Amino acid sequence: MPKPSQTVARPQSAPAVRGVGRRTTRSGRLALQVLGLAAVGACAFVTVVAPNLGATPASATFADSFDQTSWTTQELDVSGSVAASVFRDSYSVTEAPKPVIVEASTSSTATGSSSSSSTSTSSDSGCPDPNAAVADPDTAKAVALDLAAARGWTGAQYDALIALWSRESGWRVNALNKSSCAYGIPQALPGSKMASAGSDWLTNPATQITWGLNYIQGRYGDPISALAHSDANHWY
């Protein structure tokens, strides 16, 4: 027999509330985004802060005892040699030049005779002119030997006379001290004083020696005393 038709009542779904489904979807998405950011941050923290996280730590052991009450001293032995080198710049030595002695020039035409002018003077200084005579020290010493012997001055006395006038003039008849105008073998000052022994005092060694011996005898007594005064005072 045919079943009677039945009418099944379907439950009606609740009426949808406007906007509820959309809010649920957005909240889920937001939660997923937060979880994703958290996961990324955790990975960065593990990589940057602790890159060796998870590695097996090294083991350390101490096989001896440690005494905190004792002090130890470290010693360091160093052996070797130290050498120092010193260098100095090179240098050279130059010898000072020797002084040049310039003697007064002589005239080859002058003579020792009395005909020569006894009043000849240098035009620029007023001193006696050394060019008026020719110097001959050896001849002058020979003349002095005879004249000194006539006074009894031989041996040591003559040697003292040689030393004295060698220092004063070098036994040159025309020796001139340009600063004082002292002249001749005995260095008379002024030279014209020797005119008392002869008018040829400018050129004649015998006239100059005679005047010089008279001066030594009258002032010092003998050549040895005159030389001693010259040694002490640098003049006689």
C-alpha atoms as one frame of an Amber mdcrd trajectory, in Angstrom:
protein
   0.000   0.000   0.000   1.385   3.182  -0.780   3.048   4.979   1.976   1.332
   7.951   2.846   3.333  10.929   1.925   5.097  12.510   4.688   6.214  15.956
   4.896   9.565  16.315   6.557  10.205  19.589   7.979  13.804  20.862   7.367
  15.147  22.992   9.928  15.617  26.423   8.682  19.049  27.894   8.967  19.395
  30.796  11.199  19.216  33.981   9.418  22.610  35.278   8.506  23.698  38.277
  10.310  25.164  40.864   7.983  28.865  41.306   8.414  29.529  38.366  10.808
  31.181  36.071   8.226  33.512  38.713   7.006  34.715  39.588  10.513  35.597
  35.927  11.157  37.641  35.714   7.969  39.595  38.870   8.660  40.438  37.774
  12.211  41.760  34.483  10.926  43.946  36.137   8.436  45.286  38.490  11.036
  46.099  35.585  13.319  47.957  33.823  10.534  49.978  36.931   9.819  50.921
  37.278  13.481  51.993  33.669  13.635  54.079  34.084  10.507  55.828  37.145
  11.839  56.530  35.318  15.095  58.043  32.403  13.220  60.282  34.678  11.137
  61.419  36.564  14.243  62.302  33.338  16.009  64.424  32.221  13.097  66.257
  35.564  12.973  66.874  35.420  16.716  68.373  31.953  16.490  70.563  32.901
  13.511  71.797  36.311  14.701  71.919  36.060  18.463  73.074  32.510  18.822
  74.422  31.145  15.530  76.030  28.193  17.327  72.904  27.302  19.226  72.544
  23.608  19.314  76.289  22.862  18.941  77.825  20.403  21.321  79.755  22.349
  24.018  83.475  21.555  24.411  84.349  19.738  27.584  87.044  21.103  29.924
  88.784  19.184  32.680  91.412  20.087  35.308  93.571  17.149  36.334  95.557
  18.809  39.116  94.770  20.508  42.366  94.642  24.282  42.692  95.972  25.889
  45.843  94.607  29.366  46.317  96.960  30.078  49.238 100.215  29.736  47.261
 101.888  32.211  44.895 103.919  31.217  41.929 106.642  33.204  40.145 107.240
  33.139  36.445 110.824  33.283  35.244 112.001  34.132  31.744 115.573  33.372
  30.711 116.870  35.340  27.737 120.244  34.611  26.237 122.012  36.297  23.382
 124.357  39.143  22.565 123.803  42.767  21.746 126.075  44.621  19.344 126.044
  48.333  18.599 127.694  50.000  15.654 128.885  53.600  15.755 129.570  55.537
  12.601 131.289  58.916  12.367 131.392  61.279   9.448 134.723  61.623   7.698
 136.763  64.767   8.087 139.858  66.338   6.636 142.572  68.533   8.094 144.022
  71.460   6.208 147.289  72.922   7.393 147.212  76.662   7.926 149.305  78.565
   5.411 152.644  79.779   6.663 153.098  83.528   6.950 154.954  85.188   4.138
 157.834  87.382   5.216 158.445  90.271   2.904 161.837  91.910   3.168 162.622
  95.376   2.014 163.903  95.410  -1.531 167.423  96.596  -2.225 168.895  98.564
  -5.073 171.699  96.934  -7.037 173.175 100.314  -7.970 173.616 101.592  -4.406
 177.065 101.460  -2.808 178.405 101.576   0.710 180.598 104.596   0.007 180.200
 107.937   1.698 179.113 109.468  -1.598 175.608 108.058  -1.047 173.056 110.485
   0.314 172.936 110.398   4.110 169.529 112.062   4.262 167.604 109.724   1.894
 164.108 109.033   3.235 161.111 107.058   2.086 158.670 109.348   0.311 155.552
 107.725   1.834 156.591 107.270   5.486 159.347 109.769   6.295 161.560 106.843
   7.449 165.059 106.168   6.019 164.889 104.642   2.554 165.971 100.957   2.732
 166.513 100.920  -1.031 169.551 103.159  -0.601 171.750 100.297   0.679 172.563
  96.656  -0.052 172.431  94.226   2.858 175.378  91.858   3.362 175.008  90.225
   6.805 178.161  88.090   6.589 180.372  91.097   5.816 178.725  93.052   8.636
 179.481  90.245  11.143 183.114  90.156  10.054 183.404  93.923  10.571 181.779
  93.611  14.009 184.242  90.870  15.002 187.189  93.240  14.590 185.488  96.273
  16.158 184.231  94.282  19.175 187.640  92.652  19.703 189.186  96.131  19.840
 187.005  96.721  22.928 187.876  93.355  24.454 184.533  91.783  23.549 185.447
  88.358  22.256 184.151  84.862  22.885 180.883  85.004  24.865 180.635  88.752
  24.467 180.837  88.518  20.702 178.343  85.635  20.698 175.934  87.786  22.719
 176.352  90.601  20.202 175.604  88.211  17.326 172.429  87.003  19.080 171.284
  90.516  19.958 171.527  92.042  16.505 170.335  88.882  14.770 167.109  89.412
  16.678 166.977  93.141  16.000 167.854  93.348  12.306 169.265  90.095  10.985
 172.507  92.050  10.525 171.039  93.900   7.529 172.367  97.390   7.040 169.062
  98.522   5.531 166.703  96.877   8.076 163.740  99.197   8.665 160.973  99.073
  11.248 158.179 100.827   9.380 156.105 101.455  12.490 158.845 103.264  14.433
 161.400 104.114  11.682 164.162 102.333  13.656 166.941 101.638  11.162 170.127
  99.725  10.507 171.986  96.851  12.138 171.621  98.176  15.720 168.103  99.532
  14.999 168.831 103.095  16.014 165.733 105.177  16.722 165.700 107.377  14.825
 168.269 106.163  12.350 169.760 109.637  12.004 171.295 109.217  15.475 174.031
 107.152  13.831 175.260 110.288  12.022 177.357 110.910  15.161 179.539 107.986
  14.019 179.654 109.013  10.352 177.703 110.735   7.643 177.384 107.473   5.714
 175.267 105.886   8.477 172.512 105.061   5.948 174.633 102.599   3.920 177.909
 101.794   5.741 177.780  98.806   8.126 181.031  99.880   9.864 179.526 103.246
  10.793 176.355 101.578  12.114 178.305  98.958  14.119 180.558 101.612  15.651
 177.560 103.626  16.807 175.852 100.467  18.111 178.882  99.355  20.154 179.149
 102.850  21.669 175.445 102.675  22.619 175.799  99.237  24.257 178.896 100.236
  26.214 177.415 103.499  27.446 173.990 102.040  28.466 174.658  98.412  29.507
 178.446  98.047  29.754 178.780  95.032  27.434 176.843  92.878  24.930 175.976
  90.161  27.493 174.154  92.671  29.700 172.417  94.196  26.694 171.214  90.769
  25.555 169.906  89.955  29.044 167.852  93.162  29.053 166.478  92.352  25.611
 165.515  88.852  26.740 163.595  90.252  29.704 161.977  93.288  28.072 162.027
  92.563  24.308 163.947  95.760  23.625 167.364  97.143  24.538
